[in-house]
Amino acid sequence: MFKLRSFFALLMLALVAFAPALTLAADDKASAAQEQDAPPKLNAAVELPKMQKILDKIKSQVSVDAGENKLTQLNEMALELSGSADTLGQALLPDRQQLEAQLQVLGPAPKADSGVKETSEVTRKRNALESQKSKLDDQIKQAEGIKNGALMLSSQIVNLRRDQLKSQLALNSGTILGPRFWSPLLNSQDLDGEKIGEFLQELQDTAALSWEPGWRVGSVFWLLAAMLVMTAGRRYSEEFLAWISIHKLPEGKLRRSFLAAAIALTTLVAVVLTFNFIALAFTRRDEVSENVQDFVDQLVRLSVFCGLIAGLGRAFLSTRRPSWRLPTISNEVAMALKPFPPITAVLVFIFQTVEAFNYSVGTSLNTTIFANGLTALLIGTTALAISMRTNRVRRRMTQAGTPPEARSTLVGLIQMGLTLTGIAILVSLLIGYVTLARFLSYEVIWCGLLFGFVLLPQSSAQRWL
């Protein structure tokens, strides 16, 4: 029994003796692990001159006549350099705060007539700390200057690339029948694919943010509001305004004019509100990236343009109430033209969205030409289809023994101009002038809106006479 007690006593003494050593070993391992996990500390005195050299090198390469791909690479280098300079400047701030705290402990140097004398050690330490703080301030200021310089250089590179793109677009880019035009669809460039993938990921992240707990109910509310405005809201608004025109306005010209304006405005307001509600559903959080926010804002502005196209088309054709139609158009012609205002609005929206997407992503020249050419091709084809379908319906009416209404000189000139412009668009695409074809396509749209605003009051005035 005595031996057993002696054994346990010796064991306890051994544990007490070695416990501090074991604790120190554990602390050493923990501190070693923390040192390994901690990021390496940057030496500002070494890194800042390197960064300045990189910035100067990028500037010198931009000043040379660089191509599109080279400018894209230089832009990425400038953005990366800006991020590195910002990281270095942020890393120096804790050291500066520590020096300020030490200087506050030492206090300011006593004045000569204060009668206070401090030791030379305190004076020496204060001078050393002030020297270190001044050096850190200069380094932080230099890092901030490199960061701002890199950002400004990136902006200049983007503008230079855009100018080069505009000048190259004005040249003959090749026929749409050639393989070069379709190359972005068949052989996607690695750089474009990477940029598009990154932007699509930003869009997915934005959608995921709107669907997080706490925000999901609001997103569903705004989406339902958009659907209700576009369907029931637009329909009942038109019916309400139609009721006003029937019961509150005298029968005749004023009623027809009021209803036409009501159809155009309700369609415009419904489209714009729908897009605004959808934008609020997905981009109302502060965490949404600036690129995505700018892209969505462009789509909301585009909805005004598309709403005008659809609204004016519906107002002129008035297929639901033929007796209230302002222009002198037969019901058969109006029904034949009924799908074209929404089709044109959708086409403009889709391809303007593609252009806004290309602008936000910064795609290459070939991808931009492909998008512009496809836009011009479909709008030019639609313009020819409108003219051809109108003529076909009028011929059928003549053959059936019900001659259509007589067209005015202005309407004939408009239809002839639409046909010739559609042909010019297709010819421009065939001979390789994609930019000219795109310009003519959007001129057709703008002229259609202009004639709509001009003919609407003119038709009303003719009804009054």
Buried (B, 14 or more C-beta within 10 A) or exposed (E): EEEEEEEEEEEEEEEEEEEEEEEEEEEEEEEEEEEEEEEEEBEBEEBBEEBBEBBEEBBEBBEEEBEBEBBBBBBBBBBEBBEBBBBBBEBBEEBBEBBEEBBEEBEEBEEEEEEEEEEEEEBEBBEEBBEBBEEBEEBBEBBBBBBEBBBEBBEBBBEBBEEBBEEBBEEEBBBBEEEBBBBBEEEBBEBBEEBBEEBEEBBEEBBEBBEEEEBEEBBEEBBEBBBBBBEEBBEEBBEEBBEBBEEEBEEEBBBBBBBBBBBBBBBBBBBBBBBBBBBBBBBBEEEBBEBBBEBBEBBBEBBEBBBBBBBBBBBBBBEEEEEBBBBBBBEBBBBBBBEBBBBBBEBBBEBBBBBBBBBBBBBBBBBBBBBBBBBBBBBBBBBBBBBEBBEEBBEEBEEEEEEBEEBEEEBEEBBEBBBEBBBBBBEBBEBBBBBBBBBBBBEBBEBBEEBBEEBBEBBBEBBEE
